Amino acid sequence: MKKIFCLLCILSLYVAGITAQTLPVVNVENAKGEAVSTQSLITGKPFILSFWGVTCKPCITELNTLNEVLEEWREEVDFDIVAASIDDSRFTSRARSMAQGYGWEFTCIFDKNQDLKRAMNVSLTPQTFIIDAEGNVVYAHSGYTPGSELELLKKLKELQKK
């Protein structure tokens, strides 16, 4: 009985740690190649943070879909989108040109040293998070299938109600 109780205590602390995760403070590059802190992404409104790579087709599909629904969703919820490329320095210029070529109308950052990726324990792409207005991680999802972006809208609406 004591073992079960101890296991439940450890599990509850683990879950509490997950839900209390905040956006780590690391430096990344913006679209101009300038070093910026991830803290600059916290602007007082929630945002979707999507990790992607140039060779990840589901990543590109997800980001293109989010770009298509961005204006429509903003009529319902005030939020931003940040696409974080995890490509190393060899592929950063390709990632920049891809983001520009797709015409993404959201913030793109480039984590070429993968500091943000490691700090957020991202192992697979696409990995998508919702960060609330205070910088807390309130939702996380790995992978992409068409229609899964609707869960993001649902979570953003829930944040708006709070």
VEXGUDO-710716 format. One line per 3 residues: number of its first residue (from 0); their letters; for each residue x, y negated, z of N, C-alpha, C, CB. Coordinates in steps of 0.001 Angstrom, whole numbers, plus 524288, in hexadecimal, padded with zeros to 5 digits. Glycine has a CB too. Example, Ala and Ser with C-alpha at 12.3 -4.5 7.8 and 13.67 -1.06 7.14 Angstrom:
0 = as = 83386/8163A/81E78/8300C/81194/81E78/83390/80CE4/81E78/82C2C/81179/82356; 83232/808CA/81BA8/83566/80424/81BE4/83264/7FFE2/81EBE/83704/80256/8165D
//
This chain:
0 = mkk = 80332/804A7/80000/80000/80000/80000/80361/7FB15/80000/7FC5B/80004/804B1; 8079B/7FB21/80329/80B16/7F6A4/80356/80DC1/7F5CD/7FE17/80F27/7F757/807A0; 80F06/7FA24/7FB58/81188/7F9AD/7F645/80DEA/7F6FB/7F261/81324/7FF12/7F43B
3 = ifc = 808ED/7F877/7F286/80521/7F614/7EEF2/80493/7F049/7F02B/7FFC1/7F8D8/7EF56; 8043E/7EEFB/7F52D/803C3/7E985/7F6B7/80886/7E662/7F4E7/8031D/7E913/7FCAB; 80D29/7E87E/7F5A7/811F3/7E5CE/7F404/81211/7E521/7EE18/816D0/7E8D7/7F5D9
6 = llc = 81063/7E925/7EB55/81039/7E8E1/7E5AA/80C6B/7E4A9/7E3D9/80EB2/7EE2F/7E361; 807F0/7E458/7E666/8041D/7E04B/7E516/80641/7DADC/7E642/7FF02/7E12D/7E818; 80917/7DA3E/7EA81/80B71/7D535/7EBD2/80F65/7D39A/7E7AD/80E12/7D572/7F138
9 = ils = 812B0/7D733/7E621/816A2/7D610/7E227/813FF/7D4B3/7DD00/81A5E/7DAC0/7E16F; 81006/7D7A9/7DB95/80D2B/7D6A5/7D6C1/80A9F/7D144/7D6E0/80907/7DADE/7D5D9; 80841/7CFCE/7DB3D/805B4/7CAB5/7DB8A/809B5/7C64B/7DB2A/80294/7CA3C/7E0A3
12 = lyv = 80E5A/7C6FE/7DD68/81270/7C30B/7DCEC/8144D/7C29F/7D74B/81709/7C453/7E088; 814BC/7C70C/7D4AD/81658/7C715/7CF37/8125E/7C42E/7CBDB/81708/7CCB7/7CD40; 80D5F/7C560/7CC8D/8093A/7C2CF/7C990/80925/7BCFC/7CACE/803D9/7C54F/7CAC5
15 = agi = 809C7/7BB8C/7CFB3/809EB/7B607/7D126/80E77/7B345/7CE76/80A5A/7B56C/7D71E; 812D4/7B5EF/7CDFE/81759/7B3A8/7CB54/8164E/7B2BC/7C596/81C10/7B727/7CBF1; 8137A/7B640/7C31C/81230/7B5A5/7BD96/80E98/7B0FC/7BCD3/80FA1/7BAA3/7BB70
18 = taq = 80A92/7B0A6/7C005/806C6/7AC7C/7BF45/808F8/7A72F/7C0C4/801E9/7AD95/7C268; 80D2D/7A719/7C3D5/80F67/7A224/7C588/813D8/7A056/7C1F7/8115C/7A29E/7CB1C; 814CF/7A302/7BDA6/8190B/7A190/7BA22/81815/79C24/7B7D5/8199F/7A5A1/7B5C0
21 = tlp = 81C27/7990E/7B7A5/81BD2/793E9/7B52F/81F76/793CC/7B07F/81D39/78F7B/7B920; 81EAD/78FF0/7AD2E/8220B/78F59/7A8A6/82795/78E3E/7AA89/8200B/78AEB/7A4FC; 82B54/79188/7A91B/830BE/790B5/7AAE0/83309/78BAE/7A893/8342F/7956B/7A95A
24 = vvn = 836AC/78973/7AB59/83962/784C6/7A97A/83E66/7867E/7A6C0/83A98/780E5/7AE14; 83E54/7863B/7A1A3/842F6/7876E/79E77/84329/7838A/799F1/842D6/78D3F/79C63; 8479F/78322/79780/84822/77FC8/792E7/8476D/782FC/78DF4/84D7A/77D01/792DD
27 = ven = 84483/780BE/78A55/8439E/78302/78530/8447F/77E9D/7813B/83DEC/78577/784B1; 843FF/77FC8/77C47/8447A/77BB6/77848/83F29/77A6B/77611/84833/77D6D/773E4; 83E4F/7757E/774CC/83982/773F6/77224/83A50/7747A/76C3D/837E6/76E44/773A3
30 = akg = 83684/772E4/76936/836C3/77379/76384/83B3C/7705A/7611F/8319F/771C9/76112; 83D00/76C37/763D4/84150/768FD/761DE/846A6/76B1F/76378/840BB/76369/763D5; 846B3/76F56/7668D/84B9E/77194/76855/84DAA/76F26/76D57/84FA1/7710A/7642C
33 = eav = 84A7A/76BDF/76FD0/84C06/76956/774B0/84AC8/76CDA/77954/84943/76406/7754A; 84E28/76CBB/77D3D/84D38/76FBB/78205/848E9/76D0B/7852B/85257/77041/78555; 84504/77026/786BD/840BE/76E2D/789FF/83FB7/77226/78E4C/83BAC/76D27/786B1
36 = stq = 83DC1/77045/792A8/83C5A/773B8/796FC/836D7/775CE/7961C/83CBC/770CF/79C51; 835F9/77A8F/797C4/830AE/77CBB/79767/82CDA/7799D/79ABB/830A7/7827D/79918; 82EC4/776BF/79E96/82B52/77385/7A1D3/828A4/76F4F/79E9C/82E65/77104/7A648
39 = sli = 82AFC/76DC9/79A3F/82898/769D2/796E3/823B5/76BE6/79427/82C8A/767EA/792D3; 822FB/7710A/79441/81E53/77360/791D6/8197F/772C0/79545/81F42/7792B/790B9; 81A60/771CB/79A4D/8160F/7712E/79DFD/81437/76B82/79DB7/817BF/772B5/7A3B7
42 = tgk = 80FAC/76ABE/79B4C/80DC3/76573/79A4C/80897/76447/79D07/80D24/764A0/79481; 806F6/767B0/7A08C/80207/766C6/7A341/7FD61/76971/7A0BA/80100/76113/7A390; 7FE5F/76C93/79CB9/7FA37/76FBC/79A72/7FC62/77528/7994C/7F7FD/76D26/79563
45 = pfi = 7F8F6/77903/79926/7FADF/77E5C/79843/7FD17/77EFC/792C5/7F675/78254/79923; 8005C/78315/7923C/8024B/78443/78D05/80333/78A17/78C5B/80751/78145/78BF0; 802E1/78BAB/7877F/80425/79101/785F5/809EE/79106/784A9/800B5/792F0/7812F
48 = lsf = 80CCD/794A6/786EA/81259/79551/785C4/812F6/79A9B/78321/815CF/794EA/78ADB; 8146B/79A7F/77E2B/814DF/79F52/77B26/81A7E/7A025/77967/81134/79F33/77664; 81CC7/7A482/77B07/82212/7A5EB/77977/821D8/7A8D5/77447/824CA/7A94B/77DBC
51 = wgv = 82545/7A764/770B0/82543/7A9B5/76B7D/82ACD/7AA21/76954/821D8/7A67F/767CB; 82B45/7AD2C/7652D/8303E/7ADC1/76271/82F49/7ADDE/75C95/8331F/7B2C2/76439; 83337/7AC7C/75989/83289/7AC0A/753DF/8313C/7B13D/75143/8376C/7A9D0/75173
54 = tck = 832B5/7B59B/75394/831A7/7BAAD/75129/82CB6/7BD44/7534F/83649/7BE47/751F6; 829E3/7BA91/756A4/8253C/7BCC7/75927/82051/7BB1F/75640/824EB/7BB12/75EED; 81E48/7BE8F/75304/8199E/7BD49/74FF2/814CF/7BC36/7535E/8186C/7C1B9/74C2F
57 = pci = 813D0/7BF56/75783/80F58/7BE13/75AE2/80FDE/7B8AE/75D78/80EBE/7C242/75F18; 814AB/7B715/75E99/81598/7B1E6/760E9/813D5/7ADA3/75D29/81B72/7B12B/7624E; 81581/7AE1C/7584A/8143A/7AA38/75453/80E57/7AA1B/7536F/81722/7AB61/74F29
60 = tel = 80BED/7AEB6/7534B/80642/7AEFE/75291/8036C/7AC4B/7570B/80479/7B4B3/75223; 80524/7AD55/75BDE/802AC/7AADC/76063/80337/7A4F1/76027/8050D/7ACF0/76575; 807EE/7A305/75F1C/808CF/79D66/75F01/805E6/79AC5/75A84/80E9B/79C43/75E96
63 = ntl = 805A9/79D49/755F9/8029D/79B21/751A6/7FCCE/79AE1/7530E/8036A/79E6D/74CAD; 7FAE3/79EEA/755B8/7F56A/79EF8/7576A/7F466/79A9F/75B58/7F3FD/7A44C/759D0; 7F7E6/79A0C/75F22/7F742/795D9/762FE/7F764/79083/7605E/7FB8A/7962C/76733
66 = nev = 7FAAF/78FE6/75C77/7FAF0/78AF9/7599C/7F5C2/789D5/756D5/7FF71/78B18/755A5; 7F358/78DF3/754B8/7EE5E/78D50/751F1/7E9ED/78BB8/75593/7ECEF/7925A/74F28; 7E9E6/78DB5/75A5F/7E591/78CAA/75DFB/7E6A5/78814/761AB/7E46B/79183/7612B
69 = lee = 7EB47/785DA/76159/7ECF3/781DE/7650D/7E919/77D52/7658D/7F233/77FCF/76377; 7E7BB/77ADC/7614B/7E443/7764B/76189/7DED3/777C2/76382/7E3D6/773BB/75C25; 7DCDB/77C30/761B9/7D7AD/77E01/76378/7D7AE/77EFE/7695E/7D613/7830F/76080
72 = wre = 7DBB8/78192/76B51/7DC15/782B3/770EB/7DCB0/77DBB/7741D/7E0A7/7865B/77201; 7DF89/779ED/771F5/7E05A/77509/774D3/7DB53/771E7/77578/7E467/771B9/7720E; 7D765/77310/77268/7D247/7709D/77327/7CFBC/7729E/77826/7CEB2/771AD/76E6C
75 = evd = 7D157/77747/779E1/7CF27/779B1/77E8F/7D2AD/77931/78354/7CE13/77F5A/77D89; 7D7DD/77947/7827E/7DB9A/77956/786CB/7E046/775DE/78563/7DD68/77F07/78807; 7E22A/772D8/7891F/7E6D3/76FA7/78857/7EB93/772ED/789DD/7E68F/76A75/78B9C
78 = fdi = 7EEB4/7747D/78613/7F32A/777E5/78703/7F738/77717/782C3/7F174/77DA9/78740; 7FBBB/77965/7838B/7FFE7/77949/77FA8/801A8/77EDF/77E7D/80494/775E9/78196; 804C6/77F5E/77A71/80738/78459/77914/80D0E/78357/7788A/804D8/786BC/773E5
81 = vaa = 81028/786E7/77AB2/815D4/786B2/77A2B/8179A/78BF4/7780E/81891/78563/77F84; 81A38/78BD4/7739B/81C66/79097/7714C/82230/790B9/77297/81B78/790D0/76B38; 823DE/794C7/77563/8294A/79541/77712/82C08/79978/773DA/82998/79689/77CFB
84 = sid = 82F75/797C4/7705F/83287/79B72/76D48/836C4/79DC9/770BF/834F4/798BC/76866; 83743/7A2E7/770A8/83B4A/7A590/773B9/83FE7/7A72A/7704A/838FC/7AA63/77673; 8400A/7A525/76B8C/84441/7A67F/767F9/8495C/7A411/769CD/842F6/7A4B5/76267
87 = dsr = 84D9E/7A70E/76968/852AC/7A50D/76B1E/854B9/7A0FC/76743/8569F/7A98B/76BB8; 8593F/79EE8/7685C/85B51/79A86/76553/85C01/79BD2/75F87/8607F/798D0/76796; 85C9B/7A0C8/75E32/85D23/7A243/758AD/8581C/7A166/755A3/85EC6/7A7F3/75839
90 = fts = 85394/7A1C4/7584C/84E90/7A16B/7559E/84B6A/79C91/75714/84B66/7A633/756C6; 84D90/79929/75A52/84AA7/79492/75C06/8491E/79110/75772/84DDB/7917C/75FF1; 84CB5/79034/753C6/84B68/78CCC/74F56/84718/78F44/74C06/85052/78BBD/74BEF
93 = rar = 8471E/7945B/74B8E/842F4/7970C/748A7/83DBF/79676/74B93/84453/79CF5/747E1; 83DE8/796EE/750BE/83922/79654/753DF/83701/790C8/75351/83A36/79798/759B5; 83A78/78CDA/75364/838C4/78768/752BB/83623/786A3/74D74/83D6F/783A6/75346
96 = sma = 8388D/788AA/74959/8364E/787EB/74422/83139/78AF0/7437D/83A34/78999/73FF2; 830CA/78F7B/745F6/82BDE/7926E/745B9/8277C/78F61/7486B/82C84/797E3/7484D; 82892/78D57/74D0A/824A0/78A61/74FF4/822D1/785AC/74CC6/826D1/78895/7554C
99 = qgy = 8268B/78301/74A57/82529/77E80/74727/82232/78034/74245/82A13/77B6C/745A2; 823F0/78467/73FD7/82174/78663/73B1A/81BD5/78823/73BEF/82491/78ADB/738FA; 81AC0/78A5E/74076/81567/78BFE/741A8/811FA/7875C/74325/81566/79000/7460C
102 = gwe = 81458/782E9/74428/8114E/77E45/7457B/80EBA/77E90/74AD0/80D3A/77D61/7416E; 8114A/7812B/74E71/80F0C/781A0/753A8/80E92/77C3C/75620/81265/78540/7571F; 809F4/77B21/7581D/808C8/77600/75A55/80936/7760D/76044/80354/7743C/758B3
105 = ftc = 80CF2/778E5/7623D/80DCF/77920/767DA/813A6/778DD/768EA/80B66/77E28/76A3A; 81502/77886/76DCC/81A74/77810/76F67/81D59/77D31/76E7E/81AD2/77675/7752B; 821E5/77CD4/76C24/8254B/7815F/76B79/82A51/78062/76E85/82679/78271/7658B
108 = ifd = 82BD0/78440/7718E/830C1/78405/7745D/83406/788B8/772C7/82FE0/783E3/77A67; 83919/7883F/7738D/83CAA/78C4C/771C3/84027/78DEA/7764E/83FFB/78A60/76D0C; 83F65/792CA/777F1/84206/79507/77C7E/84691/79865/77A9C/83E24/7984D/77FE5
111 = knq = 84A47/795E8/777D6/84E63/798F3/77537/85205/79BD1/778F2/85191/7956C/771D0; 85264/79A1C/77DCF/85578/79CFA/781BA/8521A/7A0DC/784C1/8580F/79927/7858A; 84D14/7A0DA/783AA/84931/7A45A/78605/848D7/7A3CC/78BF6/84A77/7A9F7/784A6
114 = dlk = 84A02/79F19/78DE2/8498F/79E16/79382/843E0/79E30/79546/84C06/798CE/794E2; 8406F/79BB8/79243/83AE3/79BAA/793A6/8388E/7A120/79328/837DF/797CB/7902A; 83A10/7A3D7/78F1B/83838/7A938/78E52/83991/7AC9F/7930B/83AA2/7AB94/7894E
117 = ram = 83E63/7AC5E/794CD/84004/7AF76/79951/83D3E/7ADAE/79E4B/845F2/7AF1A/79A09; 83CCD/7A896/79F07/83A60/7A688/7A3C6/834A4/7A80B/7A43C/83AE3/7A0A7/7A3EA; 83222/7A8E4/79FBD/82C9B/7AA65/79FC8/82BD5/7B03A/79EDF/829A3/7A757/79BAA
120 = nvs = 8300C/7B329/79EE6/82FE1/7B8DC/79E4F/82D25/7BA99/7994E/82D29/7BB47/7A2F5; 82E3D/7B7EB/79517/82BFE/7B959/79007/82F64/7BD9E/78DB0/82B9B/7B47F/78C43; 82CF5/7C20A/78C71/82FEF/7C644/78A0C/82E13/7C771/78480/82F8E/7CB28/78D60
123 = ltp = 8292E/7C666/78361/826F4/7C75C/77E35/8247F/7C25C/77C27/822DE/7CBD2/77E66; 82476/7C1C9/77708/821A6/7BD6E/774AA/81D64/7BF97/7712A/82565/7B9D3/7718A; 8191A/7BCD5/77076/817F4/7B7F1/77317/81686/7B8C9/778D4/8138F/7B521/7704A
126 = qtf = 8184C/7B543/77BFE/816D8/7B50F/7818A/81484/7AFA3/78250/81BBE/7B61D/7855F; 80FC1/7AF88/78442/80CEE/7AAA1/784AE/80B42/7A9B1/78A4D/8082E/7AA9C/7810E; 80C01/7A4E9/78C0A/80A93/7A34E/7914E/806F7/79E9A/790FB/80F7C/7A208/7949B
129 = iid = 803C3/79DF2/794F7/8010B/798FD/795B8/80350/796A4/79AA9/7FAE1/799B4/7961B; 80503/791C5/79A25/8073E/78ECE/79E79/8034E/78A93/79FE0/80CBF/78C66/79D06; 801E4/78A27/7A4E5/7FE0A/78634/7A661/8008B/780C8/7A6A5/7FB8A/78799/7ABAC
132 = aeg = 7FD6A/77CDE/7A7E6/7FF28/7776B/7A7DE/80397/7765D/7ABB0/7FAA4/773E2/7A91C; 80420/779A7/7AFB0/80843/778F0/7B390/80D21/77C30/7B261/8063A/77A51/7B8ED; 80D07/77F4B/7AE38/81193/78270/7ACD1/81176/78800/7AED1/81652/77FE2/7AEC4
135 = nvv = 80CE9/789C8/7B0BD/80C66/78F25/7B2A5/80AB9/792CA/7AE3D/80874/78F68/7B72C; 80D01/79767/7AE1B/80B69/79B61/7AA51/8064F/79DC3/7AC48/80FC6/79FB3/7A991; 80233/79D4D/7A923/7FD1D/79F45/7AAD0/7FB2E/7A3D5/7A772/7F924/79AE3/7AAB0
138 = yah = 7FE04/7A504/7A337/7FC69/7A94A/79FC3/80123/7AAEF/79C8F/7F7C0/7A7A0/79C21; 80184/7AFFC/79B7E/805B1/7B209/79826/80396/7B683/794EA/80A72/7B3D7/79B70; 80584/7B6E6/7901E/803CD/7BB0E/78C98/80837/7BC56/788C8/7FEC1/7B96F/78997
141 = sgy = 80900/7C15D/787CB/80CDE/7C318/783F4/80A21/7C522/77F1B/81077/7C757/78646; 80C7E/7C442/77A9F/80A6D/7C63D/775B8/80642/7C2B5/77378/80842/7CBA1/77679; 804A5/7C40B/76EB9/8007D/7C10D/76C33/7FD5F/7C495/7689C/802BF/7BC63/76921
144 = tpg = 7F84E/7C43A/76918/7F4B3/7C69B/76562/7F0BA/7C263/763FE/7F1F9/7CBAF/767B5; 7EEE2/7C24F/75F24/7EB22/7BE43/75D9D/7E67D/7BE19/76167/7E92F/7BF3C/757FC; 7E542/7B975/7632A/7E0FD/7B8B2/766DF/7E2D6/7B81C/76C77/7DD42/7BD29/76688
147 = sel = 7E7A0/7B9DD/76DA0/7E97C/7B985/7730B/7EA58/7B3E1/774C0/7EE8D/7BC99/773AD; 7EAAE/7B04E/770FA/7EB52/7AACC/7725F/7E679/7A8A3/77523/7EC7C/7A78F/76D79; 7E202/7AB3C/7747D/7DD38/7A976/77712/7DDA1/7A9E8/77CFF/7D889/7AC9C/77520
150 = ell = 7E0CA/7AD97/77EE2/7E1B9/7AE12/78481/7E496/7A938/78683/7E4EA/7B316/785BA; 7E807/7A70F/78347/7EAC9/7A243/784C1/7E6F5/79DBF/7856C/7EEF0/7A0DC/780A4; 7E35A/79D40/781BD/7DF69/79919/7821B/7DC15/799C6/786FC/7DBEA/7990F/77D37
153 = kkl = 7DA9A/79E8E/78813/7D77C/79FA7/78CBE/7DA5D/79DF2/791B0/7D628/7A581/78D0B; 7DF5F/79F4A/7921A/7E280/79DD7/796B3/7E32C/797F0/79716/7E7E1/7A07C/7967D; 7E3F3/79559/792A4/7E47A/78FA8/792AD/7DF6B/78D0C/79489/7E5F2/78DAA/78D30
156 = kel = 7DAF2/78F1A/792DC/7D5EE/78CFA/7949D/7D536/78DB7/79A7A/7D169/78F91/791A8; 7D6E7/7923A/79C83/7D693/79332/7A219/7D9D4/78F3F/7A52E/7D85D/798BF/7A354; 7DE65/78DE8/7A321/7E1B2/78A06/7A5BC/7DF15/784AA/7A5D2/7E704/789A9/7A306
159 = qkk = 7DC72/7836D/7A193/7D9D9/77E60/7A125/7D58D/77DBB/7A541/7D78F/77DBA/79BB1; 7D303/78215/7A694/7CEB6/781F9/7AA65/7D09E/7810C/7AFE8/7CBAC/78708/7AA35; 7D59E/78228/7B0EE/7D7AE/781B1/7B64B/7D876/77C15/7B7D7/7DCCF/7849D/7B6D4
//
